[in-house]
Amino acid sequence: MQSCQMRLNTPPSSMASVCARPIKYRYRHLDMADLEAKLQEAQKHRLRLVATDGAFSMDGDIAPLQEICRLASQYGALVFVDECHATGFLGPTGRGTDELLGVMDQVTIINSTLGKALGGASGGYTTGPGPLVSLLRQRSRPYLFSNSLPPAIVGCASKALDLLMESNTIVQSMAAKTQRFRSKMEAAGFTISGASHPICPVMLGDARLASCIADDMLKRGIFVIGFSYPVVPKGKARIRVQISAVHSEEDIDRCVEAFVEVGRLHGALS
């Protein structure tokens, strides 16, 4: 079962104590009643931080940030969102799940990556209040002993951000291609997990079936990956398809046609 985390610190007597090892509570995946119960239990702590992915990478589902932010406000907690699978393509201008769900002013900390939509190379970033950023620069272990990013990666990510800020054409194109793939696959009889996310898990259940279908897709020139236990729960093996801005409509249709052909070959479709 997927879970999210709520990280808490006991009352700090100095800035250094903020860096003490936090107490962690886990709430069940997308279960807001469980999150509220954990927040109630955590009221004995001075600092409370709800941490969640914005979009979950294996299922392609999206965190209910509106409800998370409401509960965080009610119980005096900050909100931390990992946007690695949302930055650059979710929301009207690609700013992520907080923009998609209209809570940009309620999320305190955002962590994301330069290794996916923003260039596809490496590196990442954290945004938040100035004092927090200063603290991370002084105390964050990955920051202290890491070399600077290569100039080429910085330039590529900077250009990707420029493109997103100049126009929402890429974001709209991604959304349309995602919908095209999902709707055609579902019409063919496949089950696609998630909620309109470019990560499109084709649910097959059986690990061997997922592996065989992925192998046969590659023979047809389409590279998709099969995932099974322990990466995903037992009985929920899948092929994770990722739609890209560079895919054409013809690419999408060819992929669907190959899935139908291979799915029938292996008995995944009637």
NORUR-V409027 format. One record per helix or strand. SS is the DSSP state (hx for helix, st for strand). FROM is the first residue (numbers start at 1). TO is the last residue. If there is no record, write none. Layout:
SS|FROM|TO  SS|FROM|TO
This chain:
st|3|9  hx|15|19  st|23|28  hx|32|44  st|47|53  st|55|55  st|62|62  hx|65|74  st|78|82  hx|97|100  st|109|113  st|124|127  hx|130|139  hx|141|144  hx|151|166  hx|169|188  st|191|192  st|199|205  hx|207|219  st|225|227  st|237|242  hx|249|265
